[in-house]
Structure formats: structure tokens, C-alpha cells
């Protein structure tokens, strides 16, 4: 249970800066490429970024969960 809590908390923490980086990416692309774009194009690009944010969060969670489980100091015998 500690592994899940640890991984989830770190995932939430990292999702803030990841979302900020994706927001900066959206602002850059909106001002350069989507300046005169239709709202449907902007919506689809935002949907792509939200999907990418979900994938990043899942990958971050899996990374920290796997790292916690493979750490020798946190074995089941140590609890």
C-alpha cells in the first residue's frame, strides 16, 4: 500500500510541471501555427495534449511504482 501511495503522490507532484510545460507548448503553437485556425483545430490539438498528459502521468506512476518495488530496502521482509 505504501508503494501505491508513494507513486501516486509523486505522480500528482510531477503532473503539475508536466501540465505547465504542455500549456506553454499549446500557447506557442497557438500563437505561431494556429493563429487563424478554426476552433475545431484548436480543440483537437488540446485533446491531443490532454491525452499526452494522461500518458505522461501513467508513465510517471509506473516508473515510480516500479522503482519503489525494485528497491532492495523496501522488501516485504523489511516491513
C-alpha positions as a LaTeX table, in Angstrom:
\begin{tabular}{lrrr}
\hline
Residue & $x$ (\AA) & $y$ (\AA) & $z$ (\AA) \\
\hline
Unk1 & 0.00 & 0.00 & 0.00 \\
Unk2 & 2.89 & 2.32 & 0.71 \\
Unk3 & 4.18 & 1.82 & $-2.83$ \\
Unk4 & 0.89 & 2.93 & $-4.32$ \\
Unk5 & 0.66 & 5.99 & $-2.07$ \\
Unk6 & 4.24 & 7.00 & $-2.76$ \\
Unk7 & 3.85 & 6.56 & $-6.51$ \\
Unk8 & 0.53 & 8.38 & $-6.62$ \\
Unk9 & 1.81 & 11.38 & $-4.64$ \\
Unk10 & 4.88 & 11.74 & $-6.82$ \\
Unk11 & 2.74 & 11.39 & $-9.94$ \\
Unk12 & 0.49 & 14.24 & $-8.78$ \\
Unk13 & 3.52 & 16.37 & $-7.96$ \\
Unk14 & 5.12 & 15.80 & $-11.36$ \\
Unk15 & 1.85 & 16.25 & $-13.23$ \\
Unk16 & 1.79 & 19.93 & $-12.24$ \\
Unk17 & 5.01 & 20.84 & $-14.03$ \\
Unk18 & 4.21 & 18.50 & $-16.92$ \\
Unk19 & 0.86 & 20.20 & $-17.43$ \\
Unk20 & 2.57 & 23.61 & $-17.26$ \\
Unk21 & 5.06 & 22.57 & $-19.93$ \\
Unk22 & 2.24 & 21.32 & $-22.15$ \\
Unk23 & 0.36 & 24.59 & $-21.60$ \\
Unk24 & 3.43 & 26.54 & $-22.72$ \\
Unk25 & 3.62 & 24.26 & $-25.75$ \\
Unk26 & $-0.02$ & 24.98 & $-26.56$ \\
Unk27 & 0.47 & 28.73 & $-26.21$ \\
Unk28 & 3.49 & 28.61 & $-28.52$ \\
Unk29 & 1.71 & 26.59 & $-31.20$ \\
Unk30 & $-1.45$ & 28.66 & $-30.93$ \\
Unk31 & 0.42 & 31.91 & $-31.48$ \\
Unk32 & 2.58 & 30.58 & $-34.32$ \\
Unk33 & 0.64 & 27.93 & $-36.22$ \\
Unk34 & $-2.98$ & 28.13 & $-35.05$ \\
Unk35 & $-3.29$ & 31.91 & $-35.08$ \\
Unk36 & $-6.04$ & 31.88 & $-37.71$ \\
Unk37 & $-7.07$ & 28.30 & $-37.08$ \\
Unk38 & $-10.60$ & 27.15 & $-36.63$ \\
Unk39 & $-11.88$ & 26.32 & $-33.15$ \\
Unk40 & $-12.13$ & 22.66 & $-34.15$ \\
Unk41 & $-8.39$ & 22.57 & $-34.88$ \\
Unk42 & $-7.60$ & 24.17 & $-31.53$ \\
Unk43 & $-9.90$ & 21.75 & $-29.73$ \\
Unk44 & $-8.31$ & 18.76 & $-31.42$ \\
Unk45 & $-4.84$ & 19.99 & $-30.51$ \\
Unk46 & $-5.92$ & 20.45 & $-26.88$ \\
Unk47 & $-7.40$ & 16.95 & $-26.88$ \\
Unk48 & $-4.08$ & 15.63 & $-28.15$ \\
Unk49 & $-2.22$ & 17.45 & $-25.37$ \\
Unk50 & $-4.64$ & 16.18 & $-22.68$ \\
Unk51 & $-4.18$ & 12.64 & $-23.97$ \\
Unk52 & $-0.42$ & 13.13 & $-23.88$ \\
Unk53 & $-0.73$ & 14.45 & $-20.29$ \\
Unk54 & $-2.62$ & 11.31 & $-19.31$ \\
Unk55 & 0.06 & 9.13 & $-20.92$ \\
Unk56 & 2.80 & 11.09 & $-19.13$ \\
Unk57 & 1.03 & 10.71 & $-15.79$ \\
Unk58 & 0.56 & 6.98 & $-16.29$ \\
Unk59 & 4.20 & 6.59 & $-17.30$ \\
Unk60 & 5.35 & 8.58 & $-14.27$ \\
Unk61 & 3.20 & 6.46 & $-11.96$ \\
Unk62 & 4.52 & 3.25 & $-13.45$ \\
Unk63 & 8.12 & 4.50 & $-13.23$ \\
Unk64 & 7.90 & 5.37 & $-9.53$ \\
Unk65 & 5.92 & 2.23 & $-8.68$ \\
Unk66 & 8.47 & 0.05 & $-10.45$ \\
Unk67 & 11.36 & 1.93 & $-8.83$ \\
Unk68 & 9.82 & 1.50 & $-5.37$ \\
Unk69 & 9.12 & $-2.19$ & $-5.87$ \\
Unk70 & 12.61 & $-2.94$ & $-7.19$ \\
Unk71 & 14.38 & $-1.10$ & $-4.38$ \\
Unk72 & 16.06 & $-3.64$ & $-2.13$ \\
Unk73 & 15.42 & $-1.68$ & 1.08 \\
Unk74 & 11.65 & $-1.84$ & 0.67 \\
Unk75 & 11.29 & $-5.59$ & 0.51 \\
Unk76 & 8.33 & $-7.36$ & 2.10 \\
Unk77 & 10.57 & $-8.76$ & 4.83 \\
Unk78 & 11.59 & $-5.23$ & 5.86 \\
Unk79 & 8.10 & $-4.11$ & 6.89 \\
\hline
\end{tabular}
